[in-house]
Structure formats: C-alpha cells, structure tokens
Amino acid sequence: MKKLAVLLLTALILPFASLANDAAMCDENSDCITVGRWDLGIALGYGVKSNPVKNYEDIPIYLAPTIAYYGDKWFFDNGNLGYTLAEQEKFTINLTTSFSADSAYFYRWDPSNIFIAGTNQLNVGATPVARTVRTFGVEAEPVINDLEDRNFTLLGGVEAFIYTRAGIINLSVAHDLFDVHSGMEAKLKWLYSIAIAQWKFELAAVADWKSEDVVNYYYGVRPSENVYWSEKFQAASATNLGLELTTQYVINEHWELIFLARYSELADEIVASPLVNEKNTSTFFVGAAYRF
Amino acid sequence: MLLTTYRLLLAVFVLISFFNSALAADNDSEASITLSPQFCITSAEEQSCDLTVVLNWEIDTPTTVCIMSDHESLTKWCADSPTTHSLSLAMLTDKDVQFVMVDKETHQTLAGVKLKVTPTAEPQVRRRYRNPWSLF
C-alpha cells in the first residue's frame, strides 16, 4: 500500500515538473562543476540514519563530507569513480562504480557511513529473545547469533542520464566487482531540481532493484547464525522504493544550510528476512555546510 | 689587360654596392608606429571590444601617411600633412585588427601594428552527476 502511495506521489509531482526548464543545462537550476578542480566541502549538523537490521542501532550523523573531482572524461564523486562515454545535450552515458547501501547497516566504517559518528554495532544490551522453536505450528521470534561479516563491495556498471523538461531520468545497472556476493543491482531514478533565489531543491524518486544474490548475502541467514532460519528464509530479488529531498540555502560562496530527508520502503522480500525488523528506512539531516 | 679589366669590374661592383646601399637606406623605413592599447580582453558577457585606440607614428623624413586596417570601420585614412603624427579611433571589434601605415605618395609600406583581441579564459565546466550531499 505504501509503495502505491509512493508511486502515486510521483505521478502527482510529474505534471508540475513538466513545467520546469531543462534541468540538464549548466545554469542556476542544475549543479555543474569546474573541470580539473577539486570540490571539497563538509557539513556539520545533526541527523539520523535509521537501521532496519534487528538489534543494530540507528546511526547518528554529525558531519559528512562532499568530495568530487571531474576531468574531461574521468570523474570521482563522493566515492564513485566514473568515465563518461557520451555527453550530449539530451543524455549522458557513464561507466561508473557504486556501492550498495546495504553493507552500511552491518559495518560501522562502511563508506556509506564515512564521517558519520556513533555506532551501529550489535546492541548487546538488547532484550533477549527466545530461540526459534516450532511447537505445535507456532513460530517464536528467532534468536540470531552474532552475525557473520557482511562485507562491503564495489559495484561496477553503466549508467545513463536522460535530460528532459520533466527532470532527469537516471538508469543504472551494476555488478559486484569483487565477487563478494556476485550480485547485481539496478536503479531507476527520477530527479527534479529547481532553484528559487538562494534556495535549491532536489526531489528524487527512486526504485532500487537488488538481485537474489545481493539480498541473500546481506539479509539471508547463515547456518552459524541460526540453522533453522538459514533454511527457512529463501532470498529473492527485491525492489526498494524511495523518495529523497535535498534542500540547500546558499548563504554565500562558501556557506550554505542544508536539509536532507531520505525515505525508502523496503521490499517485501527484504522485510521477510528475520534479520530485519523495519519495513522502511529513513535519513534526515539538518546542518550547515562549508564548501572550500 | 687582365688586371685593368679586374679593376674595372671591381670599381663597377663597388659603385653598384654604394648605390644599392644608398637606395636601401632611403627605402628602409625609419618609421615606427605604436598603438595604445595593444591588447583587449573580452569578457564572457561582452564578447567584443568597444574601445578607442590611439595610433602614434614617427618618421625621420617628412612624409604624409595613410593608415589602413582590416577593420570595416577604417579601411583607409590619410593625413592632411606630414605634421600629423597621431590618430584616435573608436571601434568595436571581436577579432584582431591589423593597422598598416603607408606613404601617401608612393604607397610604400612604412610600418604596421596589431591590436590583439583575446577572450577571457573562462573555467571549463561540466555536468555534475551526483548531488554534492549524496553520501548521506
């Protein structure tokens, strides 16, 4: 039902977006970057990234960096390395790396959590729960032993940006580069940016598809964690749906205020995992940023 | 006889050299022309130069000159007398302008100077594919 609401919201917003100017041009409505110059910045404030993994704490956010460097073809942008194959007025095609957000829920120093303070390690003080027993057909809440590592990996693939009057459509397909889970991810994202005086707004609706290998690696249960659930839970490919809002208020050349909100509704295939006890994840952050 | 012929040829050679030198000295432009300003840098918004240039020239012999250029607003201008030694010109241009000073009588080129028009070196920009705060 919530997924339907997300789609409906997107459908409602699109007609208004079609009135906007072409966001692809390098003007005040679209973010462009100087070639050959590092773009560095740091944001300080407060926010929280919720953690849907059972017994793992939410992740407080106090500061976060932005790091980017664009050459004529190559670019590095907040951890992603890319090479532009085609850059046209109406579209862009890049080879690019990316990293999955899923490993961040399990590992404090995941690149997704870089500079984010706090811990998301297993909450040892969590209320004990009964071991899984199947008695007269009744399932008790499972006990999961300490989780094995869910390692970080880089994905590599191709992405396309299509620039329309209704915003930017971003399509990407990527595969695990280091054979950590040997899975694939694909993304369909719609972005719409607008600048009003000193305000910049970017709204995005995203559908994130993860292959069965990805879901099984991060949300599947290993025999050492729980023998019963390792057999009971059968992973399947999944699609998360999300909305993102990034708001910037530019004070001057260096300082800006930022407000970010991210909401993602987890796919049923992931929510079905005994490791997960939330149906959605969210992130918000309010703070001030300094751009060097 | 051979010696006489040799001396005669040598004398002719010296005479020819002398007259050549004299002619060359006469033709050598002891003339110079200067331009102010010599450079104009255009901005990104105004991609042409709207300016007034001043040409000044010096010639060792009194000569009435004409100034010619490859700019459409000044194809040819001639001084009224040899005592004129400068010219002020208002012009609008988006490219280099070459000025040539010639002798009004003989049309011999005496000197030249060029106004250089250079666009501002704008930093190259390209689309950024990630929101700056996409790490959140």
Interface residues (C-beta under 8 A of the other chain):
Chain A: A24 C26 S30 D31 C32 I33 T34 V35 G36 R37 D39 G41 A43 G47 K49 I61 A64 P65 T66 A68 Y70 F75 D77 N78 G79 N80 G82 E87 T92 N94 T96 S112 I114 F115 E159 F161 E202 T246 Q248 I258 L260 R262 T283 F285 A289 R291
Chain B: P123 Q124 V125 R126 R127 R128 Y129 R130 N131 P132 W133 S134 L135 F136
